[in-house]
Amino acid sequence: MRAYLGQPADDTSEQRSRALDAYLRHTWHTRPWAIAEAERQLREYSRNPPGRLRIGLGEFYAVPDTGMPQSAVGDWLLVLADHLKRSIEEGVDEFPGHEAAVADYAATTDPQLTARLVGELHELLALPLDEADYALAAAELGMEVAPPEPFSYGAWFQSVATGLARG
């Protein structure tokens, strides 16, 4: 619920809000198990809103003032719960595609770290590895996605290194 402080609660059954996207992005990286608990709590909260005592005890977060009528809050919480359930079942994409993820990395990462990554990608590509080795290296380094079509791992690593080096 804290993700909505100062943010619009404009979630619909088809579209997540920026606040919910931010919550999911952060929580998937820090404590993914909490998403299922949040889904359960949202469903329980929508059916049986807790009183001040239960909120005060920390059993539930207070729902921020969303500007919506109190009668609509329960339905909104169910929309959020449904989004969390879909995220658990399908995962969550932080970016619409590979190019957007690389562009975000380039825009938000210190240039020295970006230069270091470019160097490390060139070092990796200089090793006598085949595509299976590149795929294994990607998995060992924590990459959880396959390269975009039509790239192989090696070709994608080269493309990323070239793009980041151009700035």
N, C-alpha and C positions, 0 to 999 in steps of 0.2 A: 504494500500500500504506500510505502514511503516513496516509491518511484513516481507516484502521481503528484507529489507535492509540487505545486507550481506548474504542473503539466496538464494539458487537456485530457480528459477521460473520454476520448472519442473513439473507443473501440467499438467495432461492429462485429457481427458474426463472421463477416468476410475479411475484415481488416483489423490488424492489431495497431494500437497507438504507438507513438514513439516511446512513451513511458514503459509500456509492456515490452517492447523490443529491447529497450535498455536493461530492464530487469532480467529478461531471459539471457541476453548476451553476458551480463555479469554473473548470473547465477549458474549458467552452464559451465563457466570457467572456474568458479570458486566453490560451489556446493550443489552439484546437480541433483542430489537426493532431495534437496529442499523444494524442488518444483512440484513433486508429487504431494508433498505435505501441504504446500500452498494451495494446490488444486482442491484437496480434501477440505481444508479450512474455508476456502471460498464457498464451496458448495454448502458446508454446514452453516456458515455465516448467513448465506442467502436464505436458507430455510428457517433458521432460528437465530436472528441477530442477538449477539451477546449484550448484556448490560454493562454499565460502567465498571462494575466490580471485576468481571472477567477480563475486560480490556485492561484495567488497572493492574491485574495480576500478571499480565503479559501473555494470557492465553490467546489473544487475538490482537491484531493491530487495529487501531481506530481507522475507520474509512475517512479519508480526507474529504473536505468539502469540495465536491465536484461540480457544484452548481446545478446538478440534476435534482428533480423532486425525489424526496425520500422514498416514494412508492416505486421509483424506477431503479433504485440502487440494487435491490435483490436480483433483478433481471440482468443488470450490468455485471454483477459479480458472477453470475452463471456464464455470461459471455466470456469473462476472463478465465473462468475455470475450464471452459471448453477449449480456449486457446492453449492453456497450459497442458491439457490432456493431449492435444494435437502435437504440441512440442515434444512431449515425452514419447509419443508414438512415432513421430516422424523426424525428430531432431529439430535443430533451428539453424537457419542460414543467417549469418551475420550480415552478409552482403548479397546483392542480387547476382553477382557473378565474380569470376576470378579477377577480371580487370578492375572492378570496383574495390576488391580487397587489396590488390597490389597498390592501387592509387591511394587508398586510405593509409596503407603502411608508409608509402613515400611521403605523404603529406603530414603525418603525425609522428614520425620517427626522426630522432636526431640524425643529421646528415652523416656524422661519423659512423653511426651504427649501420646506416644504409650502405655506406661504402664498405664497411666490414662484411656485410652480407654479400655484396656483389663479389668481393674477393673470395669469400668462402664458396660461393657458387662456382666461380671459375676454378678453384682448387678441386672441388668435387668433380667437375666436368673434365678436368685434366687426368683424373684417375682412369685406369683401364677397366672400366665397368661396362656391363651390358644393361639393357633395359630392366631386367629383373633385379639387378643390383641397385639401380636408381630407385626402383619402386620400394625395395627394402630400406634403402637409406631414407627415403621420404617417410616411411612408416616409423623408423627408429627415431627420426627427428621430430615426430609428433604431428606430421601432416595427416589430417583426417579426411582429405578429399583427393579425388583423382584429378589429373590435369584436364583442362578443358579440351574439347574436341577441336581440332584434329591432332593435338600435341601428344607426343609420348612424354614420359617423365624427363628424359634428357633434353628434348627439344623445348619443353616448357621451362626447365631450369635455365636454359640458355636465353629464352625469350624474357624471362623475369630479370635476369642479370643485365641484359642489354637495355631493357626498359628503365630499370632503376639507375643504371649508369648514366643514361641520358638526362635523368632528373625530371 
